[in-house]
Amino acid sequence: MQRMIFQVKHLHLLRQRSSRGKRPHEPRATVLSALLVLALCFTASAQVNTGSTGSDGALDFSAISYTTNVVIDMSDHPTGIYNYTYVNIPANVTVTFVPNANNSPVTWLVQNAVSINGTVNVSGQSGNGTQGGQGGPGGWSGGNGGGVVATSGQGPGGGVGYNNADGASGSYGTAATPTNDGNPAGGSTYGNTFLIPLLGGSGGGGSVSCGGGGGGGAILVATSATFILNGSLGANGGFGQNRPRFAGGGSGGAIRLVASEITGTGAVGAVGGPGSGTSGNGRVRFDTYQNSFSGSISGVFSQGSQFVIIPTAGQLPQLAVTSVAGIPVSGTPTGVLSTPDALISAQQSNPIPIVVCCANIPLNTEITVSVKPANGATVSATGYNTAGTQTSSTATISILVPRGGGLIYATAATSN
């Protein structure tokens, strides 16, 4: 029996105060798509089919003869998916990224060999003064520091922001430890060993005057040939600022490599950034017929031969929060501070009903709804999708919603 974890869209929630106005909620979050992991049989002579069209040509920086940082702006690839003929990153080149508007993970589909002797980096940024660090592509940002309200880090494992105390670090593959002051970290572990879906790391919480580190980003590199890594591939969390109080570090992100063979002596890293307490490590996955890699791997590592790279849409388990307190919610939450996705009156009595629509999930599966305030610990409640069919069902779950703004999301766990 394989335990599967499904996760869905984050929904921004703002609950009005009757006389004190609105509390700010967390800024933009990205979509977590649920999907089913398929185990495939293979033979020793089989070849990985990445499906790359080669439309982006070759990613080859061998003509660069000096040390340089190449920045790939992902704005012209809204899905984050690149189709290369081959990839060659020489030792003197470092490749970094500017996330697109959807904050998509980086996905390189490659027809021929991938050779990385330089550096490919999707790590989160460190906090900058009171500003939380931006997450790497597919990762979440750190919380802001402030004299009145320090915000929590974004993401399902985001660290709690604390006023007049150290902020908590983010979690992912492993859980963050309590802050230097002994306060709870707040964020829990998430994701799965297959890295399907491909999720980045979560941000660290802000402190009284310091911003938390951004979560490490997420990258998938899939080649139909050999993946050679003698350089480094990093998806580390950003540092939490530490003057005068420590903010939380961002958790490590995710790195998945899919190839007929993975070899080399380089380094793969998805570790949490320094901050208050210890931030969680990210996840690293090798899917290959032959693993002859002898370099270093940092993070929660798993290995197998699961060659589903981008699963077919429309046949995957999905969850979506469709109404809060009877108020319909858009299928594409904006996550914008000035336009909350759900606005609940202060007169609304607790607990508040949350309707979750499920697709391709067995009936009577346990569904968990979580509300993560901008300040404080996450509140969760469970229920079951008892109405409908496996193709389309609903669950109505009542939960005590704190006042103020934050994130609301749903998860489901089942056995297959």
C-alpha positions in Angstrom: 0.0 0.0 0.0 1.4 3.4 -1.0 0.3 6.4 1.0 -0.4 9.3 -1.3 -0.7 12.9 -0.2 -2.7 15.4 -2.4 -2.6 19.1 -2.0 -4.5 21.9 -3.5 -4.7 25.6 -4.2 -4.0 28.0 -1.4 -6.8 30.4 -0.9 -6.3 33.8 0.7 -8.9 34.6 3.4 -9.7 37.9 5.1 -12.0 38.0 8.1 -13.2 41.5 9.0 -13.0 42.9 12.4 -16.1 44.8 13.4 -14.3 47.9 14.7 -10.6 47.6 14.1 -10.5 47.2 10.3 -8.7 44.6 8.3 -5.6 42.7 9.2 -3.2 42.1 6.4 -2.8 38.6 5.1 0.0 36.9 3.3 0.8 37.9 -0.2 0.7 35.8 -3.3 0.9 32.1 -3.1 1.1 29.6 -5.9 -1.1 26.6 -6.9 -0.3 23.1 -5.6 -1.8 20.6 -8.1 -2.8 17.2 -6.8 -1.8 14.2 -8.8 -1.4 10.4 -8.6 1.9 8.7 -8.7 2.1 5.8 -11.1 4.7 3.0 -10.8 6.1 1.8 -14.1 7.8 -1.4 -15.0 11.0 -1.3 -17.0 13.7 -3.3 -18.6 17.4 -2.6 -18.5 17.5 -1.5 -22.1 14.6 0.9 -21.9 15.2 4.6 -22.5 13.6 7.6 -20.8 11.2 9.5 -23.0 11.1 13.1 -21.8 8.7 14.3 -24.5 11.0 17.2 -25.3 10.3 18.9 -28.6 13.6 20.7 -28.7 11.8 24.0 -29.4 14.1 26.0 -27.2 17.2 24.7 -28.9 20.4 23.9 -27.0 21.2 25.5 -23.7 25.0 25.7 -24.3 27.3 28.2 -22.6 30.5 26.6 -23.7 31.4 29.7 -25.8 31.7 31.8 -22.6 35.4 31.9 -21.6 35.1 34.0 -18.4 33.4 33.6 -15.1 29.8 34.8 -15.4 26.3 34.6 -13.9 23.6 33.8 -16.5 20.1 34.8 -15.4 17.2 33.1 -17.1 14.1 35.2 -17.0 11.2 32.8 -16.9 8.5 35.4 -17.9 8.3 34.1 -21.4 7.7 30.5 -20.2 4.6 30.8 -18.0 4.5 27.1 -17.3 8.2 27.0 -16.4 8.7 24.2 -19.0 11.7 24.4 -21.4 12.3 22.0 -24.3 16.0 21.7 -25.0 18.0 19.5 -27.5 20.9 19.3 -25.0 22.3 21.2 -22.0 25.9 22.2 -21.4 26.8 24.3 -18.4 30.7 24.8 -18.2 32.6 25.2 -14.9 32.8 29.0 -15.1 29.1 29.6 -15.5 26.4 30.0 -12.8 22.8 29.8 -13.9 20.1 31.5 -11.8 16.4 32.4 -12.5 13.9 35.2 -12.3 10.5 33.5 -11.5 7.6 34.0 -13.8 4.2 35.5 -12.8 2.9 32.0 -11.9 6.0 31.2 -9.8 6.3 27.9 -11.6 9.0 25.4 -10.8 11.8 25.1 -13.4 11.3 22.1 -15.7 13.9 21.2 -18.3 12.9 18.5 -20.8 16.0 17.5 -22.8 16.4 15.2 -25.8 20.1 14.4 -25.4 22.8 14.6 -22.7 22.8 17.1 -19.8 26.3 18.2 -18.6 26.6 20.5 -15.6 30.1 21.4 -14.6 29.2 24.8 -13.4 26.3 25.8 -11.1 22.5 25.8 -11.5 20.8 27.6 -8.6 17.1 27.9 -7.7 17.7 28.7 -4.0 15.5 31.1 -2.0 16.7 34.6 -1.2 17.7 35.8 2.3 15.6 38.3 4.2 16.6 41.9 3.5 16.1 44.2 6.5 12.4 43.9 7.4 11.5 42.4 4.0 11.1 38.7 3.7 13.3 37.0 1.1 11.7 35.8 -2.2 11.4 32.1 -2.7 13.2 30.4 -5.6 11.0 29.4 -8.6 8.2 27.3 -7.2 9.1 28.2 -3.6 7.4 30.6 -1.2 8.6 33.9 0.3 9.7 34.6 3.8 7.5 36.7 6.2 8.1 40.3 6.8 9.4 41.8 10.1 7.6 44.7 11.7 7.3 46.6 14.9 3.6 45.9 15.2 2.9 42.8 13.1 5.5 40.3 11.9 4.0 38.0 9.3 4.5 34.3 8.9 6.4 32.7 6.0 4.4 31.6 3.0 3.8 28.0 2.0 2.4 24.9 3.6 5.4 24.6 5.9 5.9 28.4 6.5 7.4 29.4 9.8 5.3 31.5 12.2 6.1 35.2 12.6 6.4 36.4 16.1 6.3 40.0 17.5 9.0 40.9 20.0 10.5 37.4 19.6 12.4 35.4 17.1 10.6 34.2 13.9 10.2 30.5 13.3 11.9 28.7 10.4 10.2 26.9 7.5 9.6 23.1 7.1 9.4 20.8 4.1 10.9 17.3 4.0 11.9 17.6 7.6 10.2 19.8 10.3 11.8 23.0 11.6 12.7 23.0 15.2 11.3 25.6 17.7 12.8 29.1 17.7 15.7 30.2 19.8 13.1 31.6 22.2 11.4 28.2 22.4 8.3 29.2 20.4 6.7 26.6 18.1 7.8 26.6 14.5 4.3 26.2 13.3 4.8 24.8 9.8 4.6 21.0 9.2 6.2 18.7 6.7 4.5 18.2 3.3 5.0 16.7 -0.2 6.1 13.1 -1.0 9.2 11.1 -1.9 8.2 11.0 -5.7 8.3 14.9 -5.9 5.0 14.7 -7.8 3.7 17.3 -7.6 7.0 19.3 -7.7 6.8 21.7 -4.8 9.3 24.2 -3.5 10.3 25.1 0.0 8.4 27.4 2.5 9.5 30.7 3.9 10.7 31.5 7.4 8.7 33.7 9.7 9.5 37.4 10.4 10.6 38.7 13.7 10.0 42.1 15.3 12.3 43.9 12.8 13.8 41.2 10.5 12.5 39.4 7.4 12.5 35.6 7.1 14.4 33.7 4.4 12.7 32.5 1.2 12.0 28.9 0.6 14.2 27.0 -1.9 12.8 26.7 -5.4 12.0 23.5 -7.3 13.7 22.1 -10.4 13.1 19.0 -12.6 15.7 18.1 -15.2 14.7 15.1 -17.4 16.9 13.8 -20.2 16.5 10.9 -22.5 20.2 10.2 -22.3 22.8 10.7 -19.5 22.8 13.3 -16.8 26.4 14.3 -15.9 26.8 16.5 -12.8 30.4 17.5 -11.8 29.3 21.0 -10.7 26.5 21.9 -8.3 22.7 22.0 -8.3 21.2 23.9 -5.5 17.7 24.6 -4.1 18.6 25.8 -0.6 16.6 28.0 1.7 17.4 31.7 2.3 18.9 33.1 5.5 16.7 34.7 8.1 17.9 38.2 9.2 19.4 38.3 12.7 19.5 41.9 13.9 18.3 42.6 16.5 16.1 39.4 16.6 16.5 36.3 14.5 14.0 35.7 11.8 13.3 32.2 10.5 15.3 30.6 7.7 13.5 29.3 4.6 13.3 25.5 4.1 15.1 23.7 1.4 13.3 23.2 -1.9 13.1 20.3 -4.4 15.4 18.8 -7.0 14.2 15.9 -9.2 16.5 14.3 -11.8 15.2 11.9 -14.4 17.6 10.2 -16.8 18.7 6.8 -18.2 21.9 7.3 -16.2 23.0 9.8 -13.5 26.7 10.1 -13.0 29.4 12.6 -11.8 31.1 13.8 -8.7 29.3 17.1 -8.0 27.0 18.3 -5.4 23.2 18.3 -5.0 21.8 20.4 -2.2 18.3 21.3 -0.9 18.9 22.3 2.7 17.3 24.9 4.9 18.7 28.3 5.4 20.1 29.5 8.8 17.7 31.3 11.1 16.0 31.0 14.4 16.1 27.3 15.3 16.8 24.8 12.5 14.9 25.1 9.2 13.7 22.0 7.4 15.5 20.3 4.6 14.1 20.0 1.2 13.7 16.9 -1.0 15.9 15.3 -3.7 14.8 12.5 -6.0 16.7 10.5 -8.6 14.6 8.5 -11.1 17.0 6.4 -13.2 17.9 3.0 -14.5 21.5 3.4 -13.5 22.8 5.6 -10.6 26.6 5.9 -10.7 26.6 9.4 -9.1 29.4 9.5 -6.5 29.1 13.2 -5.4 27.3 14.6 -2.3 23.6 14.9 -1.8 22.1 17.1 0.9 18.4 16.9 1.7 15.8 14.2 2.1 16.9 11.8 -0.6 14.9 9.1 -2.4 15.7 7.0 -5.5 13.6 4.9 -7.9 12.5 4.3 -11.5 9.3 6.2 -11.7 9.4 7.9 -15.1 6.1 9.8 -15.1 7.5 13.3 -15.8 4.5 15.5 -16.5 1.3 13.5 -15.9 -1.7 13.8 -18.2 -4.1 16.6 -17.1 -7.7 15.8 -16.3 -7.1 12.3 -15.0 -5.4 13.3 -11.7 -6.8 13.7 -8.2 -7.7 17.3 -7.5 -9.0 19.4 -4.6 -10.4 22.9 -4.7 -12.0 25.1 -2.0 -15.2 26.3 -3.6 -16.9 28.2 -0.9 -16.2 29.7 2.6 -19.1 30.5 4.9 -21.4 30.1 1.9 -19.5 32.6 -0.2 -18.4 31.2 -3.6 -14.7 31.3 -4.3 -13.1 31.8 -7.7 -11.4 28.7 -9.2 -8.3 30.9 -9.7 -7.6 32.7 -6.4 -5.7 35.9 -6.9 -3.7 36.0 -3.7 -3.5 39.8 -3.9 -3.5 41.8 -0.7 -6.1 44.3 -1.8 -8.5 41.8 -3.2 -8.9 38.8 -0.8 -10.5 35.7 -2.3 -13.0 35.4 0.6 -14.2 38.2 2.8 -16.1 37.1 5.9 -18.2 39.3 8.1 -17.2 39.7 11.7 -20.8 38.8 12.6 -20.3 35.3 11.0 -20.4 32.8 13.8 -17.7 30.1 14.3 -17.2 27.3 13.2 -17.4 28.3 9.6 -18.3 25.8 6.8 -15.7 25.2 4.1 -16.8 23.3 0.9 -14.1 21.3 -0.8 -14.7 19.8 -4.3 -12.8 16.6 -5.1 -12.0 15.0 -8.5 -10.8 11.5 -9.0 -10.5 10.8 -5.2 -12.3 7.8 -3.6 -15.4 8.6 -1.6 -15.0 8.7 2.2 -11.4 9.9 1.9 -10.3 12.0 4.9 -10.0 15.7 3.8 -8.2 18.2 6.0 -8.8 21.9 5.8 -6.2 24.2 7.3 -6.3 27.9 8.0 -2.9 29.5 8.5 -3.2 33.1 9.9 -0.6 35.7 9.0 0.2 35.6 12.7 -0.1 32.5 14.9 -0.3 28.8 14.5 -2.3 26.9 11.8 -5.8 25.7 12.7 -7.0 22.4 11.0 -10.2 20.4 10.9 -11.1 17.1 9.0 -14.1 15.7 7.3 -14.9 13.3 4.4 -16.1 13.6 0.8 -19.3 11.6 1.2 -21.4 13.3 -1.5 -21.1 12.4 -5.1 -18.9 9.9 -7.0 -15.2 9.2 -7.2 -15.1 11.3 -10.3 -16.7 14.3 -8.6 -17.5 14.7 -4.9 -17.7 17.2 -2.2 -16.8 17.5 1.5 -18.2 20.2 3.9 -15.9 20.8 6.8 -16.5 23.2 9.7 -13.5 25.0 11.2 -12.8 27.7 13.7 -11.4 30.5 11.6 -9.3 33.1 13.4 -9.9 36.8 12.8 -7.6 38.6 10.4 -6.0 37.4 7.2 -4.2 34.3 6.1 -4.2 31.3 3.9 -6.7 28.5 3.6 -5.9 25.2 1.9 -7.1 21.6 1.8 -5.2 18.3 1.7 -6.3 14.6 1.4 -4.5 11.4 2.2 -5.4 8.0 0.8 -3.9 4.6 0.3 -3.4 3.0 -3.2 
